[in-house]
Amino acid sequence: MTRDPTAFLKEEYEELVKQALDWRLRELQGPSSPRAMVDGKEVIMLCSNNYLGLSNHPKLKQAAINAIKTHGVGSGSVRPIAGNMDLHEELERRLAKFKGAEASLVYQTGFAANAGLIPQMAGKGDLIISDELNHGSIIDGVRLTRAERAIFKHADAPDLNRVLNEAKKHKPKYRRILVITDGVFSMDGDIAPLDQIVKIAKPHGAIVYVDDAHGEAVLGEGGRGIVSHFNLSHKDVHVEMGTFSKAFGVVGGHVSGSEWLRKYALNKSRTWLLSGSHPPPVAAACIAAIDILENEPQHVKNLWKNTDYFKKALNDLGFNTGMSETPITPVIIGESDQAQKFSVRLYEEGVFALPIVYPMVARDTARIRTIMNAALKMEDLNDAITAFDKVGKELNVT
C-alpha cells in the first residue's frame, strides 16, 4: 500500500505538541479592548499589539462606516490597475507628513512590505547585513534576494562596524550594501541603537533600512517612531518601514522615505503590484488613526505611564523581564511547557497573555510576552499584577 504523501503533516504537528511548541488558538469574541471576551471568559488583554487602544476607537469606526457609504467595501482591483482610490493617496500623503518624509507607500501588510521591497533593494553583487534577532519577515525578504548575507550581533554597533570593515575588503567590490534592523525587537522589547548604526553605516555609503513596526505611535515625538526618537531624518535612515496593524489599530504595512523610494517601490515590489488594495474602510480608519496621533497626545502618554507602572511591579515581584525598554515586557520563564502552563493559569485568573516559544525565541528562553495598552485602567493593571504574583509563586517562577 502506498504511503500517504501528506502523512508528515500529522507526524510533525504531533511532535510540536509533544515539545509544547504548538500554537493553541483562542477565540476573541468581540473587539480588542482592555477587558475582552476570549473563549467565553472576560479577561484583561495583555497580548494585543493594539498599544493605544485605537482598534475600537469611535473615530476610527465612524471613519470606516463613512467610507463604506461613499466608496463601498472593496476597491475592485490592485492599485496599479483600477484599485488606486483617493483614500489610498490621501493616506500616503498624511502618513508622509506625519513621518516627516518626502513620500510614503502603503502595502497590504507589514510582512508584504519587507517581503516585497527587500528583494528589490539588493541582488547579485550586493551585501545585506542584518541584526541577528531581526523579525521573520525581514529574514524571508532577505532569503528572496540573490545578495550575499552577513549578520551582526544583536544591537551591537561595534560588531556592525567590524562586518562593514570586512566588507570593504571584498573583491570585487559590492555594488551596494544594505543594513537592516528592527527598530523595537518584538520578543524582547529593546530598542536598536539606530543613531549608532547610522553613524557607522554612513562612511561606507550603506543604505539603512529600519523595520519600526513596534516603534511607531510608541516612540518619538507624538509617536512618530524611531527615526524621530533618535532625532534622525530620512537622509540618514533611507527606508522606514512600519505597519498599521499595531499601535494604529487597523491593518496594513508601509514604507516612508524619499519620493524616489516610493516610485521605485511601487514599480518593483510584487507583493504591492499583485495584491488587491485595501478596502476603503481600512484606508479611512488608518487616516483617522493619524488624526488621533496628531491631535490627542494623551494616548501615547498613557501608554508610557502604564508601561512604567507595570514593568516596575513585575521587576519588584522578582520576574525576569530581560532587556525590555518599551511597552513590550517579556516575563522569561525558560522551558516551553512551563511557559504554556503559566499562560493557562493566567487565563484561569482572568489575564490573557500568551507564551512565546522556540523557534520564535531561542530554546530555554520561552516567555510570557506582555504588551501594554494605553486604555488599561489602574484597576486592570493591579488585577493583572496580582495574577502574575499568584501564578509565579505557584509555578516557582519567582
WOGI-V215071 format. One line per field, one symbol per residue. ss: DSSP state (a for helix, b for strand, c for the rest). psi: psi as a letter, one per 40 degrees, with the letter a starting at -180 (. if undefined). burial: b if it has 24 or more other ideal C-beta (glycine too) atoms within 12 Angstrom, else e. Layout:
ss->???
psi->???
burial->???
//
This chain:
ss->ccccccaaaaaaaaaaaacccccccccbccccccbbbbccbbbbbccccccccaaacaaaaaaaaaaaaaaccccccbcccccccaaaaaaaaaaaaaacccbbbbbccaaaaaaaaaaaacccccbbbbbccccaaaaaaaaccccbbbbbccccaaaaaaaaaaaaccccccccbbbbbbcbccccccbccaaaaaaaaaccccbbbbbcccccccccaaaccaaaacccccccccbbbbbcccccccccbbbbbcaaaaaaaaaacaaaaccbcccaaaaaaaaaaaaaaaaccaaaaaaaaaaaaaaaaaaacccccccccccbbbbbbbcaaaaaaaaaaaaaccbbccbbcccccccccbbbbbbccccccaaaaaaaaaaaaaaaaacccc
psi->hhhheeddddddddddddefeihhhihhgaigidhihhfehhihheeiegdefeefhdddddddddddddeaeideiideceegidddddddddddddefidiihhididddddddddeeeiaheihhhhiefiiddddddddeieiiiiiiihfgddddddddddddehhihidihhhhiidhhddeeihigddddddddddefihhhhhfdediediihffeaddddefiieddhdhhiaieebdeebiiiiiibidddddddeedhddddeiiiiidddddddddddddddegedddddddddddddddddddeeihebeheaehhihhdcidddddddddddddefhhhiihihediiiefiihhihihdehidddddddddddddddddefd.
burial->eeeeeeeeeeeeeeeeeeebbeeeeeebeeebbbbbebeeeebbbbbbbbbbbbbbbebbeebbeebeeebeeebeebbeeebbbebbbbbbbbbbebbbbbbbbbbbbbbbbbbbbbbbbbeeebbbbbbbbbbebbbebbebbebbbbbbebbebebbbebbeebeeeeeebebbbbbbbbbbbbbbbbbbbbbbbebbeebebbbbbbbbbbbbbbbebbbbbbbbbebebebbbbbbbbbbbbbbbbbbbbbbbeebbeebbebbebbbebbbbbbbbbbbbbbbbbbbeebeebbebbbebbebbbebbeebebebbbbbbbbbbbbbbbbebbbbbbbbbbebbbbbbbbbeebbeeebbbbbbbbbbbbeeebbebbbebbbebbeebebe
//
